């Protein structure tokens, strides 16, 4: 696929033009098991060659490894063809345990300086706190990033996993380009209030978890357990996993009728929800990336969209998307 073949869309009313599907780089730093750096860099090159310039990373992914890897992969590429989305503020212990958030204005500038160096760039296109910091008013955090825009180090402000009230408070300080949040056939909570608020405010959606961490693919069908970090997630445990995979079997049947893979149908469904929603797809191989972006060519009629949603009702999904302690930290779930 060449650059001219990838459809594009504008991210929110104030954001950059990006590929219709974006790339999530988190998995390149061992989240789903060991990853090979050379293969990971080849995957990023395939992403860029496909015309998808949006690459999402986080300064805490692999404690900086992810940013350094992305930096190596984009070196020598035309900077204007790349849209770097970076999450900041997440703190990890040496054992990679979650230590909470720090989005104080001074911390914002500190995190940014490290990200610029690791990525090897002069500016970041979209900079966003990874989660809402309960100890810091969102106005202070957004204001600090806005100062970095004025200084030329950042182009746009994004948010992640926040609710409608926080979106309004943030947008009153500075235009917000996009909200990064989980959205899939299995996770549709944003449809009630958050998505309408984003559309009212001209805020785009970059949707992660579109494949529900591999559930909405053919890769886990028939499995009875998982061995990576997902083993601690309720949806992947025991009877919950068995029940959820039955839903996936139903989706797989619809995909077969359409002549596409289960993953492609799941991605196509999210794409069909609006041009203001950009799915972020994470993979560790160029082959899987090519399979994923082929979903952009899958056309779904309104009747097909409804049939898919009815066949895989979100209310039938067993287990929360994160362990309960982490769910409690999500402003978007309040």
N, C-alpha and C positions, 0 to 999 in steps of 0.2 A: 504494500500500500504506500503510495507517495503522499507527500504533503498536501497536494491538491485534492486528494480523495477523502481526506478526513473532514467531516462536517465540523463546523465551529459554532460557538454561541458566545454571547457576552455574559460574563459572570456578574449578575446583578445589574443595576442601572448605572453604576459608576465604575465597574470593574473592567479588567482586561478581557479581550477576546481569547478564548481557549478552545481546545479540542472538545468535541461533544462528550468524550470520555477522558478522564484523567487517570494518572498513575499514582498509586499509593506505595511508597517505598519501604514502609515499616518492615515487611517480611524479609527484606534483604539483610537484616541484622539479627537473624536467628530466632525471631519470634515463633516461627512455626517449625523449628528445628534448624540444623546446621545449613548454612548457605555459603556458596562458593563465591568469593569476590569477583573472580574473572567472569563467571557466568552472570552474576548480578550486573556488572558493568555492561556486558553484552545485552542484557535485557533492557537496561536504560537506553542504550543506543537504539535498540529496536523500537522502543517507545517514541523516541525523538524522530526516528526515521518514518514512523507512521503518521507524523503530523500532529501528534499529541504533545503539546508543550508543557502541559500542567503536571508538575511533579510535586507531590506532597510528602513532607518529611517532618521530623520533630527533633529538637536538639537533645532530647532525652532518649531517643531510639538508639539502643545499643550504647548509651552513655557517650554519644558523639560519633560513634562509628558510622551511623547512617548518613550523617551530613558529610563526613569525610569521603565516604564511598560515592555519594551523589556528586560531590565536588570533583572527584577523579573522573567520573563518567561524563560530566558535562564540559570538562576542560577542552578547549579548542572548538567547541560548538558556538554558533552565533548566539550571543546572549539574548538578543531580541526575540529569538524563537523559543525561549524557555520561560515559563512562568513558575517561579519557585514559591511554594506555599510552605511556610514553616510554623510549627507550633512551638511555643516556649512556656516556661514556667513550671513544668513538671519536674519534681525532684525524686531521685532514686538513691537508694542505699547501695553499698558495694555488692550486696547480694541481689541487686535489681529490684528490691522491694519498694513499693510506692511510699513516698514520704510526704505527699501533699503538694500544694502549689505555693509559688511565690511570684506574685505579679506586682509587687511594689514598683513605682517608677524607676528607682535606682536599679532594681533587679532586671527590669525590662531592658535597660540600656546595657547592663552587664551581659545578659544572655545574648543580646543582639551582636555584641562585639565578637563573641566566640563563634556564633553561627556564620557571620560574614567570613571569618578566617577559615573555618573548616570547609565551607562551601567554595571558597576561593572567588567570591564575587564582591562587587562594590555596593550592591543593594539587594534587598529581598522584595519580591513582588507583592506577596501577601503575608503579613505577620499577624499571628493570632495567639492569644492565651489558650493553652490546651484545655483548661477547665476554668470555671469561675472560682476565684480565690475568695472564700468567705470572709477573709480578714481585710480585704482591700476593695473599696468601692470600684465598680466597673468604670465609672467616670474617670478615676485616677489612672487606671491602666490604659484605657483608650486615649486619654490625654497624653500619656507618655509616648505611646506609639505615634500619635499625631505629631509630636515634637520631632520624632525620628523621620517622619515624612518630610517635614519642613527642612530638616538637615540633609535630606537626600539619601538616607540609608534604607528607607522603606517606601513602597509605592502605594499600598492599599492596606486597610485593616480588615481582618476577618475575626470571627468568633467561633467557638466550638462548644457544642453541647450545653447551650444556655436556653432558657425559656423566653416567652414572649415579653415579659416585663423587663428583663435584662436587655433584650434586643432594643426595646424602646429607649431605655435609659442610655445605652451606648450610642445609638443613632442620633440622640439629641446632642452629643458631643462632637461626633465626626461621622461622615458617611461610612457605613459598613458594607463591604463588598459582598461577603458571603458568610453563611453559617455552615460550618462543617458539623454534620450530625449523622447518626446512624439511620438509614432508611432502606427498607427492603420489603419483600413480601411477608417476611416474618416480623418486621418491626415497623409499624405504621403510626406510631404515636404522634408524629409531627403533624399528621393530617388535621387534627382537631383544632389546634390553636397556633402552633408555631409556624407551620407553612403559610397559613393565611396572613399572619403578621409579617412574615418575610416578604410576601408579595405586596402587601400594603406599603411597606417601607422601601421596596426596590432592592431587597437583599436576596442574592442568589443562594442556592443550596449546593454544596459539594457533599454528596452522599457517600459515606463509607459503610462497610458492612453489607454491601449490596448482595453479596453471596452468603451472608450470615456466617462468616468465618469458615466457609467451605461446606456448610450444611446444604446450601442450595446449589449443589453441583452433583455430579455422579461419583465423586471421589470417595464419599463416605457411605454410600448405599451398601447395606449389608453389614456395616460395622457395628460392633457392640461396645466399643470404647475408643477413646483417643489418648495419646500418650504425651502430647505437648501441653502448652499452657491452657489450652481449651478444656483440659480435664478438670480444671477448677471452676468452670463456668456451668451453671445449672442446666442450660440447654443441651449440654453434651454428656450429661450424667444419667446412667442407668435407664430407668423407665422413660425419663424425659427424652433421651436420645432416641429410643425405640419409637416413641410416639411421633417425634418430629420427622424421623426418616420415613414414616408412613405417609406423611404429608408430601415429602420430597418425591416419593414414588408416584403420587398423583400428579405432581408437576412434571415429572419425567414422562409420564404418559402423554400429557398435553404437548410437551416438547417434541416427542417422537411424531405426533400427528402433524406438527408444524415443520418437521424436518430439520430441527436444530437441537443443540445440546441443552441439557437442563440449565446449565449456567447461562447460556445465551438467552434463554427465555426469561430467566430471572432478571438479567441486565436489561433486556428489551422492555420488560414491564416497568422498571424504574425510569428508563428513558421516556416511556410513553406518558409519564405523569406530568411532563411539562419541559419546555426548552430551558427553563430556569433551573433545572435540576441536572447537575453534572455528576454521574457516578464516578467514584474513585475505585479503580480495580488494582488490587495488589497481586503480584505474581513474581515468581523467581525464574521464569523461563520465557524466552522470546516466543516459543511455540504457544504457550498458554496465553500470552498477551495477544497474539494474532487471533487466537480463537475467541478471546473475550471481545475485542473490538469489532469482530464480525457481527456482534449483536446490534451494532448501530445500523446495520442494513436490514434488520428484521422489523418489518412493519406489522403493527397490531391494530386491528380495527377496534372501535369502542366496544363492540360486543365481545371481542376476544379479550380485551383488557378486563372487562367485567367478569368474564368466565374464569379467567386465571385467578382473579382476586377472590371469587366465590369458592373456587376449588381448593385454594390454600388460604383459608381465613386466618388472619393474625390472631384472632381470639382462640384458635385451636392450638397455637404454639405452646409447648410446655417449657417452663423455666424462663427466668429472666436473662437478659443479654449480658449481664455482668454479675459477679458474686454480689450478694446483698451489701457488704460494706462499701463497695465501689458504686453501686446503684445510689446509695445515700449521698454520694458526693456530686451527683449530676443535677445541676440546676434545671436541666430540660425535663426532669422526671418529677419535679415538684408541683 
